[in-house]
Amino acid sequence: MCGRCVKECRRLHGTNRKSMGFPAIISALMVLLLLACFAPSGVALGYEYSRLNGWRAMAVTPIGSAQIGQTIKISGTIASESGYAYPVALSGRELIGRGCTWNWDEGVQFTVNDGTGTVVVIVARYWEIADGPHPNPARTCNIPESEYYVGDPVVISGIVEPDSFGGMALEAFIVSPDLAHPTLNLIGWVIVIPFPVLCVGLWVRTAVVGRRRLALHRKSLEGKATLPLPTFPGAKDPSLPWQRTYPGSALLDRARYVAAFATLPWALPAIWLWLVSPHSQNGYYITALIATMGAFLSVTVLFMGLVSRVKPSAMAVTRAGIYFWYERPADRYELDAMIPWSDIEGARMGVVGKTAALILTLSSGQTKSFPGLAPAVRDTILAGWRDIAVHSSVEGLQ
């Protein structure tokens, strides 16, 4: 840090680092927070796109030539069913809560014939089932609900597996009435795509602004060499009655916390996938939602930890004034280590945003606010101020 720049910044802006500019790392984290909300859904949409492209590109295989272990696509007619009253071969059920959803029945089995052979189809782990040719006659929700009947044409892709009777069965991955379905989730793409594009634009802007600030900084240095920071004690003065204030001020200096928050967005969806083993398209979107929640929490915690880096991690109150301890030497060099009571004209409780804050009014006209301060520290400062105020009043009367 250049000593000349510190003096100039103090003359122009005061000693509060927050007023000297918006750090680029804060901008980057805010963009990262925005990206974290939509990137997992983008992964799910990308997976859907690749699967549907593979579905359309896959050639139709005659059932009579299918081999166990193959991933195939068949085109035929539903020949029979089990588990339903004829003629229904594949249906589902309504789930009614805060909204309506339609879940296909994963326990159903039916057979498909294409003229070259017949195969049993199971949908226990389907990825997507397109709307069938027949509307559900018993529906109560105002959402698309459909069924497949015996005799309906179907196109199905899946894996050929052996069944318990020595034959083979097709574990369906996609079930559709024709080759044109299912279609892409266009609404999802319309919602998600603008945000990654916006994030890239904001990151580019942050980089450009950062380079401009660096150029201005180098110009203001006029070729002068930088000065090392003075040596500061590595520990708080043990003679002062220190009280912890903002523990998060050192959060990003501790590798285990950073590692924990960085792992969280990956661990939550991984645990969900392990416990639930989802298979359907909706299962992937739920996984993406869980990843979004984990990323949102992680980036929020890191963001708050970064913002609190310029807050004192401990404060001490004596008859002389209020002492501050900052975890980093740069903060101790740049910010006030102590404010004497003689420089304070008032101490009161107020509100910063929606958070209760201790507000100190200084004789220079500046105010210092400490939102979210621990009650014990806040009460100690207010009690110290009242004692000083009473003492000053008594001296004035004398």
C-alpha positions as CSV (number, residue, x, y, z in Angstrom):
1,M,0.0,0.0,0.0
2,C,1.4,3.4,-0.9
3,G,1.5,5.8,2.1
4,R,1.0,8.7,-0.3
5,C,-2.2,7.2,-1.5
6,V,-3.5,6.5,2.0
7,K,-3.0,10.1,2.9
8,E,-4.7,11.3,-0.2
9,C,-7.6,8.9,0.2
10,R,-8.1,10.0,3.8
11,R,-8.1,13.6,2.7
12,L,-10.7,13.0,0.0
13,H,-12.9,10.2,1.5
14,G,-12.1,9.8,5.2
15,T,-10.7,6.8,6.8
16,N,-13.6,4.4,6.1
17,R,-12.5,1.9,3.4
18,K,-16.0,1.3,2.3
19,S,-16.3,4.9,1.0
20,M,-13.2,4.5,-1.2
21,G,-14.9,2.4,-3.8
22,F,-16.7,-0.8,-4.4
23,P,-14.2,-3.7,-4.3
24,A,-14.2,-5.8,-7.5
25,I,-14.3,-9.0,-5.4
26,I,-17.7,-7.9,-4.0
27,S,-19.0,-7.3,-7.6
28,A,-17.7,-10.7,-8.6
29,L,-19.4,-12.5,-5.7
30,M,-22.7,-10.7,-6.4
31,V,-22.6,-11.9,-10.0
32,L,-21.6,-15.4,-8.7
33,L,-24.6,-15.3,-6.5
34,L,-26.8,-14.6,-9.4
35,L,-25.2,-17.3,-11.5
36,A,-25.5,-19.8,-8.7
37,C,-29.3,-19.4,-8.8
38,F,-29.6,-20.5,-12.4
39,A,-26.6,-22.5,-13.3
40,P,-27.9,-25.8,-11.9
41,S,-31.1,-25.5,-13.9
42,G,-29.0,-24.8,-16.9
43,V,-27.2,-28.2,-16.3
44,A,-30.6,-30.0,-16.1
45,L,-31.8,-28.2,-19.3
46,G,-28.5,-29.1,-21.1
47,Y,-28.9,-32.8,-20.0
48,E,-32.5,-32.7,-21.4
49,Y,-31.3,-31.3,-24.7
50,S,-28.6,-33.9,-25.1
51,R,-31.0,-36.7,-24.2
52,L,-33.7,-35.6,-26.7
53,N,-31.1,-35.1,-29.4
54,G,-29.9,-38.7,-28.8
55,W,-33.5,-39.8,-28.9
56,R,-34.2,-38.3,-32.3
57,A,-30.9,-39.5,-33.8
58,M,-31.4,-43.1,-32.6
59,A,-32.6,-45.5,-35.3
60,V,-35.6,-47.7,-34.7
61,T,-34.7,-51.3,-33.9
62,P,-37.1,-54.2,-34.7
63,I,-38.1,-55.9,-31.5
64,G,-37.3,-59.3,-33.0
65,S,-33.6,-58.4,-33.3
66,A,-33.2,-56.8,-29.9
67,Q,-30.5,-58.2,-27.6
68,I,-30.2,-58.0,-23.9
69,G,-28.0,-55.1,-22.8
70,Q,-28.8,-53.0,-25.8
71,T,-30.1,-49.4,-25.7
72,I,-32.7,-49.3,-28.4
73,K,-35.7,-47.4,-29.7
74,I,-38.8,-49.4,-30.8
75,S,-41.9,-48.3,-32.7
76,G,-45.0,-50.4,-32.4
77,T,-48.5,-50.8,-30.9
78,I,-49.5,-51.5,-27.3
79,A,-50.7,-55.1,-27.3
80,S,-51.8,-55.7,-23.8
81,E,-51.5,-54.4,-20.2
82,S,-51.4,-55.4,-16.6
83,G,-52.4,-53.5,-13.5
84,Y,-55.3,-51.5,-15.1
85,A,-58.8,-52.2,-16.1
86,Y,-58.9,-52.6,-19.9
87,P,-58.3,-50.6,-22.1
88,V,-55.9,-48.4,-20.1
89,A,-52.2,-49.4,-20.5
90,L,-50.4,-46.4,-18.9
91,S,-51.9,-43.7,-16.7
92,G,-50.9,-41.7,-13.6
93,R,-52.3,-39.9,-10.6
94,E,-52.8,-36.4,-9.5
95,L,-50.9,-34.9,-6.6
96,I,-52.7,-32.0,-5.1
97,G,-51.1,-29.7,-2.6
98,R,-50.3,-26.0,-3.2
99,G,-50.6,-26.9,-6.9
100,C,-51.4,-29.8,-9.1
101,T,-48.9,-32.2,-10.6
102,W,-49.3,-35.4,-12.7
103,N,-47.1,-38.4,-11.8
104,W,-47.0,-41.3,-14.2
105,D,-47.5,-44.8,-12.6
106,E,-44.1,-46.4,-12.3
107,G,-45.5,-49.8,-11.4
108,V,-47.3,-50.5,-14.6
109,Q,-46.3,-53.0,-17.3
110,F,-47.5,-53.4,-20.8
111,T,-46.5,-55.2,-24.0
112,V,-45.6,-53.7,-27.3
113,N,-45.7,-55.5,-30.7
114,D,-44.2,-54.2,-33.9
115,G,-44.8,-57.2,-36.2
116,T,-41.4,-58.7,-35.6
117,G,-41.9,-59.6,-32.0
118,T,-43.4,-58.6,-28.6
119,V,-41.6,-57.1,-25.6
120,V,-42.7,-56.3,-22.1
121,V,-42.2,-52.6,-21.2
122,I,-41.7,-51.4,-17.7
123,V,-41.5,-47.7,-16.7
124,A,-40.1,-48.0,-13.2
125,R,-37.3,-45.6,-13.9
126,Y,-38.5,-43.5,-16.8
127,W,-37.0,-40.2,-17.6
128,E,-39.8,-38.6,-19.5
129,I,-43.2,-39.8,-20.7
130,A,-44.9,-37.5,-23.3
131,D,-48.6,-36.7,-23.2
132,G,-50.6,-39.7,-24.4
133,P,-53.4,-39.7,-27.0
134,H,-56.3,-39.8,-24.5
135,P,-57.2,-37.2,-21.8
136,N,-57.6,-38.4,-18.3
137,P,-61.5,-38.6,-17.9
138,A,-61.3,-38.3,-14.1
139,R,-59.0,-35.3,-13.8
140,T,-59.8,-32.5,-11.4
141,C,-56.8,-30.3,-12.0
142,N,-56.5,-27.8,-14.8
143,I,-53.3,-29.3,-16.1
144,P,-52.5,-31.7,-19.0
145,E,-53.3,-35.2,-17.9
146,S,-53.4,-38.1,-20.4
147,E,-53.3,-41.8,-20.8
148,Y,-52.2,-44.6,-23.2
149,Y,-54.7,-47.3,-24.2
150,V,-54.2,-50.8,-25.6
151,G,-54.0,-50.4,-29.3
152,D,-52.2,-47.0,-29.3
153,P,-49.1,-46.5,-31.3
154,V,-46.0,-45.8,-29.2
155,V,-42.3,-45.0,-29.7
156,I,-40.1,-46.1,-26.8
157,S,-36.4,-46.0,-26.0
158,G,-34.8,-47.9,-23.2
159,I,-32.5,-50.7,-22.1
160,V,-33.2,-54.3,-22.9
161,E,-32.9,-56.4,-19.7
162,P,-33.6,-60.0,-18.8
163,D,-36.9,-60.7,-16.9
164,S,-37.6,-63.2,-14.2
165,F,-39.1,-65.7,-16.7
166,G,-36.1,-66.1,-18.9
167,G,-37.3,-63.6,-21.5
168,M,-36.5,-60.0,-21.9
169,A,-38.1,-56.7,-20.9
170,L,-37.5,-53.1,-22.0
171,E,-36.9,-50.7,-19.2
172,A,-38.3,-47.5,-20.8
173,F,-36.4,-44.3,-20.7
174,I,-38.7,-42.2,-23.0
175,V,-42.3,-43.1,-23.9
176,S,-44.0,-41.1,-26.7
177,P,-47.0,-41.5,-29.0
178,D,-44.8,-40.5,-32.0
179,L,-41.3,-39.5,-33.1
180,A,-42.0,-35.7,-32.7
181,H,-42.4,-35.9,-28.9
182,P,-41.3,-35.1,-26.2
183,T,-40.2,-31.5,-27.0
184,L,-37.8,-29.2,-25.4
185,N,-38.7,-27.3,-22.3
186,L,-38.7,-23.9,-24.1
187,I,-40.1,-22.0,-21.1
188,G,-37.2,-23.2,-19.0
189,W,-34.7,-22.1,-21.6
190,V,-36.4,-18.7,-21.9
191,I,-36.1,-18.2,-18.2
192,V,-32.6,-19.5,-17.6
193,I,-30.6,-18.3,-20.7
194,P,-30.8,-14.5,-20.0
195,F,-29.2,-14.8,-16.6
196,P,-25.9,-16.6,-17.6
197,V,-25.6,-14.1,-20.5
198,L,-26.2,-11.3,-18.0
199,C,-23.6,-12.8,-15.6
200,V,-21.0,-13.0,-18.4
201,G,-21.7,-9.4,-19.3
202,L,-21.4,-8.2,-15.7
203,W,-18.1,-10.2,-15.2
204,V,-16.7,-8.5,-18.3
205,R,-17.8,-5.1,-17.0
206,T,-16.2,-5.8,-13.6
207,A,-12.9,-6.8,-15.4
208,V,-13.0,-3.6,-17.5
209,V,-13.7,-1.4,-14.5
210,G,-10.9,-3.2,-12.5
211,R,-8.4,-2.5,-15.3
212,R,-9.4,1.1,-15.5
213,R,-9.0,1.6,-11.7
214,L,-5.6,-0.1,-11.9
215,A,-4.5,2.2,-14.7
216,L,-5.7,5.3,-12.6
217,H,-3.8,3.9,-9.6
218,R,-0.6,3.5,-11.5
219,K,-0.9,7.0,-13.0
220,S,-1.4,8.5,-9.6
221,L,1.7,6.7,-8.3
222,E,3.8,8.7,-10.8
223,G,6.4,5.9,-10.7
224,K,7.0,6.1,-7.0
225,A,7.9,2.9,-5.2
226,T,5.4,1.3,-2.8
227,L,6.0,1.3,0.9
228,P,5.7,-1.7,3.2
229,L,3.2,-1.7,6.0
230,P,4.6,-0.8,9.4
231,T,5.0,-3.7,11.8
232,F,2.0,-4.3,14.1
233,P,1.7,-6.5,17.1
234,G,0.3,-9.9,16.2
235,A,-1.9,-10.2,19.2
236,K,-4.4,-8.0,21.1
237,D,-3.2,-6.0,24.2
238,P,-3.9,-8.5,27.0
239,S,-4.4,-5.7,29.5
240,L,-7.6,-4.4,27.7
241,P,-11.0,-6.0,28.4
242,W,-11.7,-7.3,24.9
243,Q,-15.1,-8.5,23.8
244,R,-15.8,-10.4,20.6
245,T,-17.9,-8.5,18.1
246,Y,-18.0,-9.9,14.5
247,P,-16.5,-13.4,14.4
248,G,-17.2,-13.5,10.7
249,S,-14.5,-10.9,10.1
250,A,-11.9,-13.7,9.9
251,L,-14.1,-16.2,8.2
252,L,-12.3,-16.1,4.9
253,D,-9.0,-16.4,6.6
254,R,-9.8,-19.9,7.8
255,A,-9.4,-22.6,5.2
256,R,-11.7,-25.1,6.8
257,Y,-14.7,-22.7,6.7
258,V,-14.0,-21.8,3.1
259,A,-13.7,-25.4,2.1
260,A,-17.0,-26.3,3.9
261,F,-18.9,-23.6,2.2
262,A,-17.3,-24.4,-1.2
263,T,-18.3,-28.1,-0.8
264,L,-21.9,-27.4,0.3
265,P,-23.4,-26.8,-3.2
266,W,-21.9,-30.1,-4.4
267,A,-22.6,-32.1,-1.2
268,L,-26.4,-31.3,-1.0
269,P,-27.3,-32.6,-4.5
270,A,-24.9,-35.5,-4.1
271,I,-26.7,-36.6,-0.9
272,W,-30.1,-36.2,-2.5
273,L,-29.0,-38.3,-5.5
274,W,-27.6,-41.0,-3.2
275,L,-30.7,-41.1,-0.9
276,V,-33.5,-40.7,-3.5
277,S,-31.8,-42.0,-6.7
278,P,-34.1,-39.9,-8.9
279,H,-34.6,-40.9,-12.6
280,S,-37.3,-38.7,-14.1
281,Q,-36.9,-35.3,-15.6
282,N,-38.6,-33.7,-12.6
283,G,-36.1,-35.5,-10.4
284,Y,-33.2,-33.7,-12.2
285,Y,-34.9,-30.4,-11.8
286,I,-35.4,-31.0,-8.1
287,T,-31.7,-31.9,-7.9
288,A,-30.9,-28.6,-9.7
289,L,-33.1,-26.7,-7.2
290,I,-31.3,-28.2,-4.2
291,A,-28.0,-27.3,-5.8
292,T,-29.3,-23.8,-6.3
293,M,-30.2,-23.5,-2.6
294,G,-26.8,-24.9,-1.6
295,A,-25.0,-22.4,-3.9
296,F,-27.2,-19.5,-2.7
297,L,-26.4,-20.3,0.9
298,S,-22.7,-20.8,0.3
299,V,-22.2,-17.6,-1.7
300,T,-24.3,-15.6,0.7
301,V,-22.3,-16.7,3.7
302,L,-19.0,-16.0,1.8
303,F,-20.4,-12.6,0.7
304,M,-21.3,-11.7,4.3
305,G,-18.0,-12.9,5.5
306,L,-16.2,-10.8,2.9
307,V,-18.2,-7.7,3.8
308,S,-17.5,-8.2,7.5
309,R,-13.7,-8.3,6.8
310,V,-13.5,-4.5,7.5
311,K,-15.4,-4.9,10.8
312,P,-13.6,-5.1,14.2
313,S,-13.4,-8.7,15.5
314,A,-13.1,-7.4,19.1
315,M,-13.7,-4.1,21.0
316,A,-12.7,-3.0,24.4
317,V,-14.1,-0.1,26.5
318,T,-12.0,1.8,29.1
319,R,-12.1,5.2,30.8
320,A,-9.9,6.4,27.9
321,G,-12.2,5.4,25.1
322,I,-13.2,2.6,22.7
323,Y,-10.5,0.3,21.3
324,F,-10.9,-1.7,18.1
325,W,-9.0,-4.9,17.0
326,Y,-8.9,-5.9,13.3
327,E,-7.6,-9.3,12.2
328,R,-5.5,-8.0,9.3
329,P,-2.5,-5.7,9.6
330,A,-3.8,-3.6,6.6
331,D,-7.0,-2.9,8.5
332,R,-5.1,-1.9,11.7
333,Y,-2.9,0.4,9.6
334,E,-5.7,2.1,7.8
335,L,-8.5,2.2,10.4
336,D,-8.7,3.8,13.8
337,A,-7.4,1.6,16.6
338,M,-9.0,3.7,19.3
339,I,-11.6,6.5,19.6
340,P,-11.2,8.6,22.8
341,W,-14.4,9.6,24.6
342,S,-13.4,13.2,24.0
343,D,-14.0,12.7,20.2
344,I,-17.5,11.3,20.8
345,E,-20.5,13.6,21.0
346,G,-23.2,11.0,21.3
347,A,-23.9,7.2,21.5
348,R,-27.3,5.9,20.7
349,M,-29.2,3.0,19.2
350,G,-30.6,3.3,15.7
351,V,-31.4,1.3,12.6
352,V,-29.2,0.5,9.6
353,G,-31.5,-1.0,7.0
354,K,-33.6,-3.3,9.2
355,T,-30.9,-4.1,11.7
356,A,-30.5,-2.5,15.1
357,A,-27.2,-0.6,15.2
358,L,-25.1,1.3,17.7
359,I,-24.4,4.7,16.3
360,L,-21.6,7.0,17.5
361,T,-21.6,10.7,16.6
362,L,-18.1,12.1,16.4
363,S,-17.0,15.7,17.0
364,S,-15.7,15.8,13.4
365,G,-19.3,15.5,12.3
366,Q,-18.9,11.9,11.1
367,T,-20.9,9.0,12.4
368,K,-19.9,5.4,12.9
369,S,-22.5,2.7,12.9
370,F,-22.1,-0.9,14.1
371,P,-25.2,-2.9,12.9
372,G,-25.7,-6.3,14.5
373,L,-23.3,-5.7,17.3
374,A,-23.4,-8.2,20.1
375,P,-25.7,-7.0,22.9
376,A,-23.0,-7.3,25.6
377,V,-20.6,-5.1,23.6
378,R,-23.3,-2.6,22.8
379,D,-24.5,-2.3,26.4
380,T,-20.9,-1.9,27.6
381,I,-20.3,1.0,25.2
382,L,-23.6,2.7,26.1
383,A,-22.9,2.3,29.8
384,G,-19.4,3.7,29.3
385,W,-20.8,6.7,27.4
386,R,-23.4,7.3,30.1
387,D,-20.7,7.3,32.8
388,I,-18.5,9.7,30.8
389,A,-21.5,12.0,30.1
390,V,-22.5,12.0,33.8
391,H,-18.9,12.6,34.8
392,S,-18.6,15.5,32.4
393,S,-21.9,17.0,33.6
394,V,-20.7,16.9,37.2
395,E,-17.4,18.5,36.3
396,G,-19.3,21.2,34.4
397,L,-21.4,22.0,37.5
398,Q,-18.3,22.3,39.6
